Amino acid sequence: MDYDRPNVRAVVDTNVIAYYVLGTPEFDEEVQAFWHRVDDTIAPALWEAELAHVIWMSVRGDVLSREDAPSKLRLAGQLGVHSVSVRKLWQGALQRALETGVAVYDTLFVELAHREQLSLATFDNRLLKAYPDIAKRPKDLA
């Protein structure tokens, strides 16, 4: 264990994973630092389908080659994100979505963070604004 760094545990939004595995220049430094600092991450199991979709869209948009796409999924799989069943979260996520107008896909992450008493690492401005006590930029997590 590295005693010089804090033990960071967080719920991680798909965008944080995607920017890391794709090496998105605008966010690269921040996500690199986050993944070196974090010890334990969890997310609704939805993140896996969302990430596969982002990678597929990246190939369709000529941002990523078809040959490189599978390695991006493998890299994401090596991050050790623990997936939580959506069914465990959907009631609370639906209620949050109805209250705020934020999509259920996104409030699933908020609901998980709330239940686990953790911060949600995200770049999603709607989440950052609607849930400032839960949603944080990766750079703002200790």
N, C-alpha and C positions, 0 to 999 in steps of 0.2 A: 504494500500500500504506500502511496506517495503522500507523506504527511505534510508536504508543502502546499498542497492544493485542497480546496474544500471538497467534501463529498457532495456532489451535485446530483440530485435526483429530480427528474422533470417529466411531464407529459410533453411529447414532441409532436408538433404539427407536421403534416406531410411536406409542406413547403420547405421546412428546415432540412428534412432528409433529402428532398429533391435537389435543392441548391447545392448540397454537399456532394451528392453522387454525380451530379452533372457539372460541378465545378463552375457554377454561374458566377461570372466575374464580379458583378455588382455586390454579391453577398459572400463571396468566397472566403475572405479573411475572417468575417464574423462567424460563419459556420465552421470553419476549420478550428477556430479558438473554442467554440462551443463543444465540438466533439472531442477535443483534447481535455476539456475540463469536466465533462459530464461522466458520471459513473454508472448511472442507471436510468434508462428511459422506458416509458410505456406509452402506448397509443391505442386508440380503438382499432380493431382489426381492419377496419375500413382503409387504413393507411396503405395497406399492401396493394389493393386494387387501385387506389388513387395514384400511387407511385408508378405502377405499371402503365396506367393511362398517361401520366406525364411523360414517361419514357417513350411510349408509342407516339404521342403528339410531337415529341422532340425529333423523332425519326421522320415523321410526316412533314415536319417543318424544316427539314434539312439542317437541324442543329446538331444532330447526332447520327452517326452512321448506323445502318441496320446491324452491321457486324459488332458494333460496340454495345448495342442495347442489352444483350444478356449479361455482360460483365457489370453493367450498372445495377441490375437487380441483384447480382451476387454480392456486390459491394454493400448494398443496402441490407442484405441479409446478414452480413458480417457485423453490422453495427450493434446487434444485440437488443433491438427494440422488442420489448415484451408486448404482445398483442392481447387486447382485452375484447371479449365478445361484445359486439354492438348491442345485442339483446339486453345485456346488463345495464346499458346506458340509455336506451332509446326513449324511455318514458320521460326521464329528466331532460334529455336533449330536446325532445319535442316541446316540452313546457318552456324551456329557455328560448327556443326558436319562436314560439307563439308570442312570448313577452317582448322579444327584441327585434324580430324581423330578420335575424341572422339565420342562414340556412342550417337545417338539421345536420347536414354533413359536417359543418363547422362546430356546432354546439355539442356534438358528441365529444369532441376534444375538451371543451370547457367542462362538461359534466364529469368526465373522468378526472380532470384536474381538481375539481371541487371535491369529489368523493375521496380522492387520495390525499387531499390537502397539500397539493403541489402546485407549482407554477406551470403554465403552459408556454413553452417556447414556440413563438410564431412570428411570422412577418405579415400576417393578415391584419391590415389596418382596421377592418370592421371589428374583428375580435379585440384588438388592442384598445379600441375606443369603447366598445360595449362592455368589456370586462377588464377594466384597468387593474383590478386587484388580483386577477388570475393570469391574464395574458400578458406576456413580457417578450420583448425582443431577446434573442439569445444572448446578446452582449450584456443585457441587464440582469442576467441570472448570476448570482454569486457562485 
